[in-house]
Amino acid sequence: MGAALVDGVFPAGVAVAWSRMADEEVELYPEERALVAKAVKKRQREFGVGRACARRALAELGLAPQAILSGESREPLWPAGIVGSISHDRALGVAVVGRAERFLGFGVDVEPDEPLTSEVAARIWTPEEATAAAASGVIPPGSAAKLVFAIKEAFYKCQFPLTQSYLGFHALRVTLGRETFDAELVTSVGAFARGRRFSGQWRRADGELLAGVWLEAG
């Protein structure tokens, strides 16, 4: 679990680290521990595994271990000159980082490969997205809505540090390819105009789904 999900998703020069949730020895800096002091043990562990992955990814870029705090919306606050993203579910933690001189942002989301109810799926995608996903044949129908959820979550994480804007799921229209996706904004957000298109990659392996998106500088 892990390598089959993350290998090759992001471009060369991007640092990616992952860990099985059960394997990681969680050690938090005091400032980080304070952020989750009132959280349940499960949340504390997820937070700690995500931070451990982030520190390993930063080390690949030559940065010393350091606390990674959170903004008002719980987004990770990266060292100067770095952009990144963290995700976790009950089985896996993943972090991706790169240098701001090359990238504007990243989004990564990992989810258990489990079907959504029809009611929840309707909140995630439109009938047109559902029909197109079924016609694509790139992923079993029971996993398609969950994958689109992961893609939209990854995009949200990528754009939020740039726009400080919240997006509903129907603000982005997703078209699936074979381990790739294209996405189009249905509404303007920040400097991104309606109709702006984005792309990224996804993987399905070992009972997990992962989606990754990035924006290159310039």
C-alpha positions in Angstrom: 0.0 0.0 0.0 1.3 3.5 -0.8 3.9 3.2 -3.6 1.4 2.1 -6.2 -0.8 5.1 -5.3 1.8 7.9 -5.3 4.6 6.9 -7.7 4.5 9.0 -10.8 1.5 11.1 -9.9 3.5 14.4 -9.5 6.2 15.9 -11.7 9.9 15.4 -11.3 11.4 17.7 -8.7 8.3 17.4 -6.4 8.9 15.6 -3.1 6.3 13.1 -2.0 6.3 11.1 1.3 3.7 8.6 2.5 3.2 6.3 5.4 0.7 3.6 6.5 -1.2 5.0 9.4 -0.4 2.0 11.6 3.4 2.2 10.9 4.3 5.7 11.8 5.8 6.7 15.1 4.1 10.0 15.7 6.2 12.8 17.3 4.8 16.3 17.3 6.5 19.6 18.1 4.9 21.3 21.1 3.4 24.0 18.9 1.8 21.3 16.7 0.6 19.3 19.7 -1.3 22.4 21.0 -3.3 22.5 17.7 -4.8 19.1 18.3 -4.7 19.0 22.2 -8.5 18.8 22.4 -9.0 16.5 19.5 -9.8 12.8 19.8 -7.0 10.3 19.6 -7.8 9.3 16.1 -7.6 12.9 14.9 -4.3 13.4 16.8 -2.8 10.4 15.1 -3.9 11.4 11.6 -2.5 14.9 12.2 0.8 13.5 13.4 1.2 11.1 10.5 0.5 13.9 8.1 3.1 16.1 9.7 5.7 13.2 9.8 5.2 12.7 6.1 5.5 16.4 5.5 8.8 16.6 7.3 10.2 13.7 5.3 9.1 15.4 2.1 10.7 18.7 3.1 13.9 16.8 4.0 14.0 15.7 0.3 14.2 19.4 -0.6 17.0 19.9 1.9 15.0 21.6 4.6 15.6 20.9 8.3 12.9 19.3 10.5 10.5 22.0 11.8 7.0 22.5 13.1 4.3 22.8 10.5 1.4 24.8 11.9 -2.1 25.4 10.6 -3.9 28.5 9.3 -7.4 29.6 10.4 -8.9 27.0 8.0 -6.6 24.2 9.1 -4.5 24.5 6.0 -0.8 23.6 6.5 1.5 26.7 6.8 4.7 25.8 4.9 8.2 27.3 5.3 9.0 30.3 3.1 9.5 29.4 -0.5 7.6 26.1 -0.2 4.1 25.1 -1.3 2.5 21.7 -0.5 -0.5 19.6 0.5 -1.2 16.9 3.1 -3.9 14.2 3.1 -4.8 11.2 5.1 -7.6 8.6 5.6 -7.8 5.8 8.1 -5.1 3.8 6.3 -2.6 6.2 4.8 -1.0 9.6 5.1 0.5 11.5 2.2 2.4 14.8 1.8 3.6 16.6 -1.3 5.9 19.7 -1.4 7.7 21.7 -4.0 9.5 25.0 -4.3 7.4 28.1 -4.9 9.7 29.4 -7.6 8.4 26.5 -9.8 4.9 25.8 -8.4 2.0 27.9 -7.2 0.3 25.1 -5.4 -0.5 21.4 -4.9 -3.5 19.4 -3.9 -3.5 15.8 -2.9 -6.4 13.7 -1.5 -6.5 10.1 -0.5 -9.7 8.2 0.2 -10.8 4.7 0.9 -12.1 3.0 -2.3 -15.6 2.6 -1.0 -18.8 3.6 -2.8 -20.8 6.7 -1.9 -24.6 6.5 -1.4 -26.6 7.9 -4.2 -27.7 10.8 -2.0 -24.1 11.8 -1.2 -22.9 11.2 -4.8 -25.6 13.7 -6.0 -24.0 16.4 -3.8 -20.5 15.6 -5.3 -21.2 15.5 -9.0 -23.8 16.4 -11.6 -25.7 13.8 -13.7 -23.6 14.9 -16.7 -20.4 14.1 -14.8 -21.8 10.7 -13.7 -22.8 9.8 -17.2 -19.4 10.8 -18.6 -17.6 8.8 -16.0 -19.7 5.7 -16.7 -19.0 6.1 -20.5 -15.3 6.5 -19.9 -14.9 3.0 -18.6 -11.7 3.9 -16.7 -12.9 3.0 -13.3 -15.7 0.7 -11.9 -19.0 2.5 -11.4 -18.9 1.9 -7.6 -15.6 3.8 -7.3 -16.3 6.7 -9.8 -18.2 9.1 -7.5 -15.6 8.6 -4.7 -12.8 9.3 -7.2 -14.5 12.5 -8.4 -14.8 13.5 -4.7 -11.1 13.0 -4.2 -10.3 15.1 -7.3 -12.5 17.9 -6.2 -11.0 17.8 -2.7 -7.5 17.9 -4.2 -8.3 20.9 -6.3 -9.8 22.7 -3.4 -6.6 22.2 -1.4 -4.6 23.5 -4.3 -6.6 26.6 -4.9 -7.4 27.7 -1.3 -4.0 29.1 -0.3 -4.1 31.2 -3.5 -7.7 32.4 -3.3 -8.8 32.0 0.3 -12.1 31.0 -1.2 -14.5 28.1 -0.4 -15.8 26.1 -3.3 -18.9 23.9 -3.5 -18.4 20.5 -5.2 -20.4 21.7 -8.3 -18.1 24.6 -8.9 -15.8 22.2 -10.7 -16.7 19.9 -13.6 -14.5 16.8 -13.8 -13.8 14.6 -16.8 -12.0 11.3 -16.1 -9.2 9.9 -18.3 -7.1 6.8 -17.7 -5.3 7.8 -14.5 -5.7 11.4 -15.6 -8.4 14.0 -15.3 -9.4 17.4 -16.7 -11.4 19.8 -14.7 -13.2 23.1 -15.6 -14.3 25.8 -13.3 -18.0 26.5 -13.5 -17.6 29.7 -11.5 -14.9 32.2 -11.1 -12.7 32.0 -8.0 -10.0 34.5 -7.1 -7.8 35.1 -10.1 -9.2 31.9 -11.8 -11.9 32.8 -14.3 -14.9 30.7 -15.1 -14.0 28.2 -17.8 -10.3 27.9 -16.6 -9.2 24.3 -17.1 -6.9 22.3 -14.9 -5.5 18.8 -15.1 -4.0 16.2 -12.8 -3.6 12.5 -12.2 -5.2 9.8 -10.1 -4.5 6.3 -9.0 -6.5 3.3 -7.6 -4.7 0.6 -5.8 -4.8 -1.5 -2.6 -8.3 -0.4 -1.6 -7.4 3.3 -1.9 -8.0 6.2 -4.3 -5.6 9.1 -4.7 -5.9 12.3 -6.7 -3.2 14.9 -7.3 -3.2 18.4 -8.9 -0.6 21.1 -9.2 -0.2 24.5 -10.7 3.1 25.5 -12.2 4.4 29.1 -11.7 4.3 31.3 -14.8 
